[in-house]
Amino acid sequence: MHSIRRAEQRSQPRSLPGSIADLRAALLGRVIAPEDPDYESARLVFNAAVDRRPALVIRPADSADVSLVVSLARTDGVELAVRGGGHSQAGHGTSDGGLVLDMSNLRGLHIDPARRVAWAQAGLTAGQYTAEAARHGLATGFGDTGSVGIAGLTLGGGIGWLVRKHGLTIDDLLAAELVTADGERLHVDSERHPDLFWALRGGGGNFGVVTRLQYRLHEVDTILGGVLVLPAAPGILRSFVAAADAAPDDLSTIAILAPAPPLPFVPSEHHGRQALIVRLLYAGDPACGDQALAPLRALARPLADAITPMPYQQMYAADGSPGRVRMATRSMFLDDLDEHGEKAIFDRMQAQPSPMSATQIRVLGGAMARVPNAATAFGHRDRRIMLTFGAAYQDPGQAAIHEAWVTDSLVAMRPAAHGVHVSFIGNEGPARVHEAYPEDTYDRLAAIKRRYDPTNLFRVNQNIVPDGDVAAHPRASELRRGLPGAGSD
Ligand SMILES: Cc1cc2nc3c(=O)[nH]c(=O)nc-3n(C[C@H](O)[C@H](O)[C@H](O)COP(=O)(O)OP(=O)(O)OC[C@H]3O[C@@H](n4cnc5c(N)ncnc54)[C@H](O)[C@@H]3O)c2cc1C
């Protein structure tokens, strides 16, 4: 009966449900409780190291459902976690004892190919959106992995395969619809609630539950993509950074220093030996592709060269469905990679606790860096390199070893490390959240948070603390003294 409620009825305020049965009756969407058969799968997120048991997982069917759940959490004082694709390293898409608002059933996508804009519901993944847009020869740039949710990725900024050509994902965000902490449904763009629109572009899930996002689309069809495997000889990291930095904006790269995988195109004598695995995408004029790639191919004789023309969406198909994995990561931005920094990375890889440890290097710049830092809440656009140490592992008893390896790796890179991408932070404490933002950006975010979420209802995230009390919440410079390896400045 409730499923046929008319739209105008649903826009009226309703009384909050007092029991699970009332809640089920009040919502169009699903409520999954611990006794339900799919509760075990519904409570899980991508990082298998996170094992939490929410009171309920709620899959809303529309923004009225979202508004009701937000009001319920606020009124009852229950912890509220918001989940898109569930890929938060910190496990922010789930909760112990709270409500999980799992947006995964909201997957509507409307593409207007003539205007090159799309309205996407917040439960879509990057791979789902990209496959649909590809039917029109169009794309919006997301990250490197298809199973990541578009909402979580976009709210953090979004660094992906088109970052040098078209900028961050937020540079293609035109508008958003969200439910605020008081349950109000807002449309935000550069003219309506511009402060909120600024904050959403990099400030994470701190300001409300996003239900729809409007993106600009670009013509992206056949690209040159794939993998170049290079020997991990001394100097290779620095020369890779120089070549990727000097490349045309059409070329974006993600390099991984790790043992070479036992793939058919990698000669077997190199399997398991340290290599620089360069994943890349060239989205320019196909006639100029070989010329653009030549400097990378000239860095060393490639152990394998599997770069080929392919449809853009195949960059996501390649990662398939990676499944859940236990992960420890530490990430940072660098302005440069000198001899000392390169040696530190090689030394850390020597100390790697498992063959599934890796160092990822992304050379940024291009369109991302042409937008001023203060234009959006993503305030580290001028950083040249993003460096991430990651350890994937299976045995939960080994968690401390892997956490220590990534933490020590971050320490080894200081003081060259300046800032961090908010989407790449784990459970690392408030000082690291401050590190994700220049100080004035953080202050501006906190002021907007005070306005839209003064009680910090949306706190299961990389949290912007609304309280302006500096004594209670020390400023970034004070907090940073407590960071691993930061010393006292
Ligand atoms: C394998 C892997 C690859 C990745 N690659 C990239 C990459 O190439 N580039 C990049 O920029 N990032 C990348 N990331 C990081 C990723 O962008 C962030 O972890 C992002 O937060 C994940 O979004 P999600 O919706 O999947 O995660 P979730 O865990 O579901 O959500 C993460 C947080 O986002 C917020 N959020 C999600 N949905 C909503 C919503 N509808 N409304 C309000 N808040 C919401 C909430 O605060 C939530 O806690 C990667 C992560 C993984 C695990």
The ligand as a MOL file (V3000), in Angstrom:
LIG
                    3D

  0  0  0     0  0            999 V3000
M  V30 BEGIN CTAB
M  V30 COUNTS 53 58 0 0 0
M  V30 BEGIN ATOM
M  V30 1 C 40.0120 0.3160 -4.7360 0
M  V30 2 C 39.8390 1.8140 -4.5600 0
M  V30 3 C 40.2170 2.6630 -5.5820 0
M  V30 4 C 40.0600 4.0370 -5.4490 0
M  V30 5 N 40.4590 4.8550 -6.4760 0
M  V30 6 C 40.2690 6.1850 -6.3800 0
M  V30 7 C 40.6660 7.0550 -7.4330 0
M  V30 8 O 41.2260 6.6150 -8.4390 0
M  V30 9 N 40.4480 8.3690 -7.2960 0
M  V30 10 C 39.8530 8.9010 -6.1890 0
M  V30 11 O 39.6690 10.1140 -6.1440 0
M  V30 12 N 39.4880 8.1140 -5.1620 0
M  V30 13 C 39.6900 6.7730 -5.2270 0
M  V30 14 N 39.3640 5.9700 -4.1770 0
M  V30 15 C 38.8680 6.5730 -2.9390 0
M  V30 16 C 37.3590 6.7730 -3.0170 0
M  V30 17 O 37.0620 7.8440 -3.8760 0
M  V30 18 C 36.8120 7.1020 -1.6240 0
M  V30 19 O 37.0700 6.0390 -0.7490 0
M  V30 20 C 35.3240 7.3920 -1.6920 0
M  V30 21 O 34.9100 7.9670 -0.4750 0
M  V30 22 C 34.5500 6.1200 -1.9240 0
M  V30 23 O 33.2380 6.4210 -2.2090 0
M  V30 24 P 32.1430 5.2740 -2.0060 0
M  V30 25 O 30.8280 5.9180 -2.2450 0
M  V30 26 O 32.4990 4.0850 -2.7790 0
M  V30 27 O 32.3940 4.9160 -0.4810 0
M  V30 28 P 31.4750 4.8830 0.8250 0
M  V30 29 O 32.2900 4.1500 1.8290 0
M  V30 30 O 30.1380 4.3630 0.5040 0
M  V30 31 O 31.3500 6.3930 1.1870 0
M  V30 32 C 32.4550 7.0890 1.6770 0
M  V30 33 C 31.9850 8.3560 2.3330 0
M  V30 34 O 31.4920 9.2250 1.3200 0
M  V30 35 C 30.3660 9.9240 1.8060 0
M  V30 36 N 29.2200 9.5960 0.9710 0
M  V30 37 C 29.0410 8.5460 0.1440 0
M  V30 38 N 27.8640 8.6480 -0.4740 0
M  V30 39 C 27.2780 9.7820 -0.0170 0
M  V30 40 C 26.0640 10.4610 -0.2930 0
M  V30 41 N 25.1990 9.9920 -1.1680 0
M  V30 42 N 25.8270 11.6180 0.3510 0
M  V30 43 C 26.6950 12.1230 1.2430 0
M  V30 44 N 27.8470 11.5300 1.5480 0
M  V30 45 C 28.1420 10.3850 0.9080 0
M  V30 46 C 30.1480 9.5130 3.2390 0
M  V30 47 O 30.8260 10.3920 4.0910 0
M  V30 48 C 30.8150 8.1620 3.2860 0
M  V30 49 O 31.2460 7.8680 4.5700 0
M  V30 50 C 39.5160 4.5790 -4.2610 0
M  V30 51 C 39.1570 3.7280 -3.2160 0
M  V30 52 C 39.3120 2.3570 -3.3620 0
M  V30 53 C 38.9440 1.4510 -2.2310 0
M  V30 END ATOM
M  V30 BEGIN BOND
M  V30 1 1 1 2
M  V30 2 1 2 3
M  V30 3 2 2 52
M  V30 4 2 3 4
M  V30 5 1 4 5
M  V30 6 1 4 50
M  V30 7 2 5 6
M  V30 8 1 6 7
M  V30 9 1 6 13
M  V30 10 2 7 8
M  V30 11 1 7 9
M  V30 12 1 9 10
M  V30 13 2 10 11
M  V30 14 1 10 12
M  V30 15 2 12 13
M  V30 16 1 13 14
M  V30 17 1 14 15
M  V30 18 1 14 50
M  V30 19 1 15 16
M  V30 20 1 16 17
M  V30 21 1 16 18
M  V30 22 1 18 19
M  V30 23 1 18 20
M  V30 24 1 20 21
M  V30 25 1 20 22
M  V30 26 1 22 23
M  V30 27 1 23 24
M  V30 28 2 24 25
M  V30 29 1 24 26
M  V30 30 1 24 27
M  V30 31 1 27 28
M  V30 32 2 28 29
M  V30 33 1 28 30
M  V30 34 1 28 31
M  V30 35 1 31 32
M  V30 36 1 32 33
M  V30 37 1 33 34
M  V30 38 1 33 48
M  V30 39 1 34 35
M  V30 40 1 35 36
M  V30 41 1 35 46
M  V30 42 1 36 37
M  V30 43 1 36 45
M  V30 44 2 37 38
M  V30 45 1 38 39
M  V30 46 1 39 40
M  V30 47 2 39 45
M  V30 48 1 40 41
M  V30 49 2 40 42
M  V30 50 1 42 43
M  V30 51 2 43 44
M  V30 52 1 44 45
M  V30 53 1 46 47
M  V30 54 1 46 48
M  V30 55 1 48 49
M  V30 56 2 50 51
M  V30 57 1 51 52
M  V30 58 1 52 53
M  V30 END BOND
M  V30 END CTAB
M  END
